[in-house]
Amino acid sequence: MEMSNEQMIPAPRDQVWKMINDPEVLKLCIAGCEELEQSEDGVMTATVLLKLGPVKARFKGHVRFEDVVAPQSLKLAGEGSGGVAGHARGAARVTLTDRGQRTLLKYEADAQVGGKIAQLGTRLVQSTANKLAKQFFDRFEEEVVARTTPAE
């Protein structure tokens, strides 16, 4: 399953970059995120409660940053398991481009799911994934705007 989108964020790229690397900000933006911690080696572990159609499960997993080119791009790669509900793994490439005092954030993601959640059907899984991605980036934009110091 593949997804891609872009979003204009009304903040300078360096501030957007700082926040996309901040576990506190990310935790607030991930729907159903109960825990998100970053270890010394940069790997983040998370616990997320998700409902996908009739399946509700607590997923535990990890995400690591790869191919980091500060402050313009990074790849997030991760995997998680929801026990009998199934498992997921995937990666997303995020790029940030200056647009004056704004930043164009683009992402391309690819994910695979297995177990009960895969049996729900591609259309439901894809629409839920798109909805969760949109919620994440809308919430991320809100957090960036709330935490950005206006240029003087």
Backbone as CSV, one residue per row, in Angstrom:
resi,resn,N_x,N_y,N_z,CA_x,CA_y,CA_z,C_x,C_y,C_z
1,MET,0.850,-1.154,0.000,0.000,0.000,0.000,0.903,1.225,0.000
2,GLU,0.643,2.130,-0.933,1.444,3.331,-1.063,0.593,4.573,-0.821
3,MET,1.242,5.589,-0.255,0.578,6.860,0.011,1.567,7.977,-0.273
4,SER,1.054,9.114,-0.696,1.898,10.293,-0.834,1.005,11.520,-0.728
5,ASN,1.605,12.595,-0.265,0.866,13.843,-0.137,1.864,14.943,0.161
6,GLU,1.374,16.153,0.192,2.203,17.280,0.571,1.362,18.261,1.358
7,GLN,2.056,19.074,2.166,1.355,20.037,3.011,2.246,21.256,3.186
8,MET,1.665,22.432,3.016,2.385,23.676,3.239,2.243,24.040,4.714
9,ILE,3.382,24.211,5.385,3.370,24.517,6.814,3.873,25.943,6.999
10,PRO,3.105,26.783,7.677,3.464,28.198,7.810,4.546,28.443,8.868
11,ALA,5.729,27.878,8.619,6.870,28.055,9.520,8.149,27.789,8.718
12,PRO,9.262,28.398,9.123,10.526,28.157,8.432,10.983,26.690,8.547
13,ARG,11.723,26.252,7.527,12.149,24.852,7.455,12.939,24.404,8.685
14,ASP,13.831,25.227,9.224,14.622,24.787,10.372,13.739,24.476,11.577
15,GLN,12.656,25.234,11.752,11.760,24.962,12.876,10.920,23.706,12.623
16,VAL,10.488,23.506,11.379,9.742,22.292,11.035,10.640,21.075,11.234
17,TRP,11.895,21.177,10.807,12.848,20.075,10.952,13.035,19.713,12.430
18,LYS,13.212,20.727,13.244,13.407,20.499,14.681,12.227,19.726,15.265
19,MET,11.015,20.097,14.867,9.825,19.475,15.455,9.538,18.084,14.903
20,ILE,9.938,17.822,13.654,9.699,16.483,13.119,10.667,15.473,13.737
21,ASN,11.678,16.005,14.432,12.632,15.162,15.146,12.396,15.161,16.658
22,ASP,11.303,15.742,17.100,11.007,15.868,18.528,9.971,14.823,18.949
23,PRO,10.378,13.822,19.754,9.432,12.778,20.168,8.194,13.311,20.877
24,GLU,8.325,14.400,21.631,7.168,14.979,22.335,6.125,15.472,21.332
25,VAL,6.586,16.149,20.286,5.679,16.647,19.253,5.053,15.475,18.507
26,LEU,5.871,14.502,18.127,5.362,13.351,17.384,4.302,12.590,18.175
27,LYS,4.535,12.425,19.470,3.566,11.708,20.303,2.205,12.400,20.279
28,LEU,2.207,13.720,20.318,0.954,14.472,20.288,0.234,14.338,18.945
29,CYS,0.984,14.047,17.890,0.420,14.035,16.541,-0.045,12.661,16.077
30,ILE,0.434,11.606,16.695,0.083,10.248,16.279,-1.229,9.853,16.949
31,ALA,-2.244,9.595,16.152,-3.558,9.204,16.680,-3.430,7.936,17.518
32,GLY,-3.964,7.968,18.735,-3.963,6.799,19.606,-2.634,6.501,20.275
33,CYS,-1.654,7.406,20.153,-0.335,7.141,20.734,-0.404,7.241,22.256
34,GLU,-0.043,6.142,22.901,-0.038,6.100,24.367,1.363,6.345,24.924
35,GLU,2.384,5.877,24.207,3.768,6.047,24.635,4.639,6.239,23.408
36,LEU,5.656,7.093,23.554,6.664,7.253,22.509,7.939,7.685,23.197
37,GLU,8.936,6.853,23.105,10.209,7.139,23.767,11.337,6.934,22.784
38,GLN,12.353,7.802,22.895,13.518,7.689,22.024,14.695,7.187,22.832
39,SER,15.355,6.156,22.324,16.525,5.606,23.006,17.774,6.381,22.595
40,GLU,18.880,6.078,23.252,20.132,6.779,22.963,20.599,6.566,21.533
41,ASP,20.260,5.425,20.936,20.687,5.160,19.558,19.731,5.762,18.525
42,GLY,18.740,6.553,18.999,17.844,7.255,18.098,16.601,6.493,17.699
43,VAL,16.479,5.235,18.101,15.301,4.449,17.756,14.163,4.834,18.707
44,MET,12.981,5.050,18.134,11.818,5.371,18.954,10.945,4.136,19.093
45,THR,10.505,3.875,20.315,9.562,2.793,20.559,8.217,3.429,20.892
46,ALA,7.158,2.780,20.408,5.837,3.372,20.583,4.803,2.317,20.920
47,THR,3.761,2.773,21.613,2.555,1.980,21.836,1.390,2.832,21.345
48,VAL,0.631,2.269,20.402,-0.455,3.001,19.765,-1.711,2.141,19.785
49,LEU,-2.824,2.714,20.237,-4.114,2.034,20.229,-4.869,2.468,18.982
50,LEU,-5.170,1.505,18.106,-5.841,1.808,16.846,-7.095,0.979,16.665
51,LYS,-8.060,1.582,15.987,-9.276,0.862,15.599,-9.337,0.907,14.088
52,LEU,-9.397,-0.261,13.492,-9.454,-0.397,12.040,-10.666,-1.247,11.721
53,GLY,-11.749,-0.595,11.307,-12.997,-1.330,11.100,-13.414,-1.978,12.412
54,PRO,-13.688,-3.284,12.401,-14.104,-3.975,13.622,-12.941,-4.393,14.522
55,VAL,-11.712,-4.161,14.068,-10.531,-4.608,14.818,-9.943,-3.442,15.611
56,LYS,-9.838,-3.647,16.910,-9.209,-2.665,17.788,-8.034,-3.360,18.448
57,ALA,-6.856,-2.743,18.362,-5.670,-3.397,18.914,-4.656,-2.367,19.388
58,ARG,-3.840,-2.796,20.306,-2.729,-2.002,20.820,-1.469,-2.503,20.108
59,PHE,-0.899,-1.632,19.306,0.305,-1.984,18.564,1.542,-1.489,19.299
60,LYS,2.542,-2.326,19.340,3.837,-1.953,19.912,4.868,-2.114,18.814
61,GLY,5.723,-1.118,18.686,6.705,-1.198,17.623,7.807,-0.180,17.792
62,HIS,8.609,-0.072,16.750,9.711,0.880,16.781,9.867,1.551,15.421
63,VAL,10.440,2.749,15.471,10.703,3.546,14.278,12.126,4.071,14.388
64,ARG,12.832,4.025,13.283,14.185,4.582,13.265,14.300,5.572,12.100
65,PHE,15.155,6.566,12.277,15.416,7.541,11.215,16.595,7.031,10.402
66,GLU,16.464,7.077,9.082,17.530,6.649,8.183,17.733,7.726,7.127
67,ASP,18.857,7.675,6.445,19.143,8.578,5.323,18.830,10.031,5.674
68,VAL,19.282,10.456,6.840,18.991,11.813,7.320,19.908,12.827,6.630
69,VAL,19.302,13.819,6.000,20.024,14.942,5.394,19.408,16.205,5.991
70,ALA,19.938,16.620,7.143,19.379,17.772,7.860,19.652,19.050,7.081
71,PRO,18.721,19.963,7.042,17.331,19.935,7.473,16.357,19.708,6.310
72,GLN,16.719,18.821,5.379,15.856,18.717,4.208,15.154,17.389,4.010
73,SER,15.700,16.272,4.483,14.990,15.015,4.244,15.404,13.946,5.240
74,LEU,14.519,12.966,5.380,14.798,11.802,6.204,13.853,10.681,5.798
75,LYS,14.219,9.495,6.199,13.366,8.330,5.969,13.027,7.761,7.340
76,LEU,11.746,7.497,7.556,11.288,6.843,8.780,10.963,5.401,8.417
77,ALA,11.586,4.463,9.098,11.325,3.054,8.829,10.914,2.400,10.135
78,GLY,9.873,1.568,10.087,9.420,0.958,11.327,8.562,-0.252,11.109
79,GLU,8.265,-0.881,12.233,7.380,-2.043,12.228,6.733,-2.163,13.591
80,GLY,5.574,-2.810,13.597,4.857,-2.974,14.852,3.960,-4.189,14.805
81,SER,3.585,-4.640,15.991,2.719,-5.803,16.103,1.566,-5.500,17.044
82,GLY,0.395,-5.962,16.630,-0.806,-5.803,17.446,-1.310,-7.145,17.932
83,GLY,-0.391,-8.089,18.135,-0.778,-9.431,18.591,-1.633,-10.127,17.554
84,VAL,-2.752,-10.702,17.972,-3.612,-11.452,17.057,-4.241,-10.562,15.982
85,ALA,-4.278,-9.235,16.224,-4.852,-8.323,15.232,-3.984,-8.235,13.983
86,GLY,-2.697,-8.463,14.143,-1.817,-8.435,12.982,-0.582,-7.595,13.205
87,HIS,0.074,-7.309,12.114,1.318,-6.560,12.173,1.418,-5.630,10.957
88,ALA,2.322,-4.677,11.081,2.540,-3.729,9.988,4.008,-3.342,9.965
89,ARG,4.473,-3.023,8.768,5.818,-2.468,8.639,5.813,-1.558,7.435
90,GLY,6.696,-0.587,7.474,6.718,0.341,6.356,7.789,1.391,6.509
91,ALA,7.819,2.288,5.540,8.787,3.378,5.539,8.151,4.588,4.879
92,ALA,8.631,5.747,5.270,8.159,6.996,4.678,9.346,7.920,4.463
93,ARG,9.441,8.480,3.274,10.451,9.495,2.978,9.780,10.846,3.102
94,VAL,10.370,11.720,3.926,9.843,13.055,4.168,10.866,14.062,3.656
95,THR,10.401,15.015,2.844,11.285,16.082,2.367,10.684,17.431,2.736
96,LEU,11.558,18.354,3.095,11.158,19.711,3.465,11.836,20.687,2.507
97,THR,11.034,21.589,1.929,11.558,22.560,0.977,11.166,23.956,1.431
98,ASP,12.157,24.867,1.450,11.887,26.266,1.799,10.927,26.896,0.813
99,ARG,9.969,27.620,1.340,9.059,28.442,0.539,8.914,29.770,1.274
100,GLY,10.003,30.543,1.318,10.016,31.798,2.078,9.956,31.492,3.559
101,GLN,8.958,32.029,4.242,8.772,31.758,5.672,7.886,30.537,5.902
102,ARG,7.599,29.808,4.830,6.811,28.578,4.928,7.659,27.403,4.465
103,THR,7.167,26.208,4.727,7.876,24.993,4.353,6.914,24.033,3.673
104,LEU,7.330,23.531,2.519,6.561,22.500,1.833,7.048,21.147,2.328
105,LEU,6.164,20.414,2.997,6.468,19.081,3.493,5.829,18.074,2.531
106,LYS,6.642,17.167,1.992,6.140,16.105,1.120,6.498,14.766,1.754
107,TYR,5.599,13.803,1.586,5.944,12.465,2.043,5.474,11.429,1.035
108,GLU,6.235,10.360,0.982,5.888,9.175,0.201,6.080,7.997,1.133
109,ALA,5.049,7.192,1.282,5.106,6.080,2.233,4.686,4.780,1.559
110,ASP,5.224,3.711,2.075,4.864,2.377,1.612,4.720,1.514,2.858
111,ALA,3.622,0.764,2.955,3.376,-0.054,4.141,2.811,-1.406,3.738
112,GLN,3.112,-2.389,4.554,2.553,-3.726,4.382,1.922,-4.132,5.710
113,VAL,0.764,-4.787,5.611,0.082,-5.265,6.810,-0.191,-6.752,6.663
114,GLY,-0.314,-7.420,7.805,-0.627,-8.845,7.805,-1.522,-9.188,8.977
115,GLY,-2.041,-10.389,8.989,-2.919,-10.828,10.067,-4.352,-10.401,9.824
116,LYS,-5.123,-10.271,10.919,-6.544,-9.910,10.800,-6.759,-8.597,10.066
117,ILE,-5.874,-7.621,10.304,-6.089,-6.329,9.656,-5.960,-6.449,8.135
118,ALA,-5.122,-7.336,7.658,-4.988,-7.523,6.214,-6.253,-8.160,5.626
119,GLN,-6.970,-8.935,6.440,-8.185,-9.604,5.976,-9.376,-8.643,5.851
120,LEU,-9.220,-7.418,6.353,-10.306,-6.444,6.294,-10.514,-5.901,4.884
121,GLY,-9.534,-6.072,4.054,-9.655,-5.596,2.679,-8.807,-4.382,2.417
122,THR,-8.282,-4.338,1.221,-7.371,-3.271,0.829,-8.015,-1.896,0.911
123,ARG,-9.270,-1.782,0.496,-9.922,-0.477,0.473,-10.056,0.113,1.881
124,LEU,-10.493,-0.691,2.845,-10.641,-0.200,4.217,-9.279,0.147,4.822
125,VAL,-8.303,-0.717,4.628,-6.975,-0.469,5.184,-6.373,0.792,4.557
126,GLN,-6.484,0.934,3.244,-5.931,2.107,2.551,-6.623,3.391,2.998
127,SER,-7.955,3.381,3.084,-8.659,4.606,3.485,-8.335,4.971,4.928
128,THR,-8.193,3.970,5.804,-7.827,4.250,7.197,-6.411,4.804,7.275
129,ALA,-5.490,4.229,6.509,-4.110,4.715,6.508,-4.054,6.164,6.011
130,ASN,-4.785,6.470,4.952,-4.820,7.845,4.434,-5.398,8.803,5.468
131,LYS,-6.466,8.384,6.149,-7.100,9.212,7.179,-6.122,9.473,8.334
132,LEU,-5.420,8.436,8.780,-4.459,8.588,9.874,-3.300,9.498,9.471
133,ALA,-2.827,9.371,8.232,-1.747,10.233,7.753,-2.209,11.688,7.727
134,LYS,-3.406,11.930,7.219,-3.932,13.296,7.172,-4.075,13.864,8.584
135,GLN,-4.606,13.066,9.514,-4.740,13.519,10.895,-3.374,13.862,11.480
136,PHE,-2.377,12.999,11.213,-1.032,13.243,11.739,-0.499,14.580,11.233
137,PHE,-0.517,14.795,9.916,0.084,15.999,9.370,-0.717,17.252,9.681
138,ASP,-2.029,17.167,9.800,-2.824,18.313,10.241,-2.469,18.679,11.676
139,ARG,-2.375,17.674,12.519,-2.018,17.907,13.927,-0.576,18.422,14.037
140,PHE,0.324,17.863,13.203,1.717,18.316,13.192,1.783,19.800,12.833
141,GLU,1.033,20.195,11.813,1.012,21.609,11.420,0.519,22.475,12.578
142,GLU,-0.522,22.043,13.270,-1.045,22.796,14.417,0.030,22.958,15.491
143,GLU,0.754,21.881,15.777,1.809,21.935,16.800,2.942,22.859,16.373
144,VAL,3.348,22.776,15.109,4.409,23.649,14.615,3.996,25.106,14.751
145,VAL,2.787,25.431,14.302,2.297,26.820,14.385,2.247,27.277,15.840
146,ALA,1.760,26.433,16.722,1.648,26.806,18.143,3.012,27.015,18.800
147,ARG,4.035,26.297,18.327,5.348,26.356,18.959,6.354,27.250,18.238
148,THR,5.971,27.813,17.104,6.900,28.620,16.307,6.918,30.049,16.805
149,THR,8.125,30.554,16.944,8.306,31.949,17.322,8.182,32.788,16.053
150,PRO,7.283,33.764,16.046,7.132,34.590,14.845,8.429,35.336,14.517
151,ALA,8.720,35.480,13.223,9.907,36.229,12.795,9.719,37.695,13.155
152,GLU,10.806,38.317,13.584,10.708,39.729,13.993,11.199,40.631,12.914
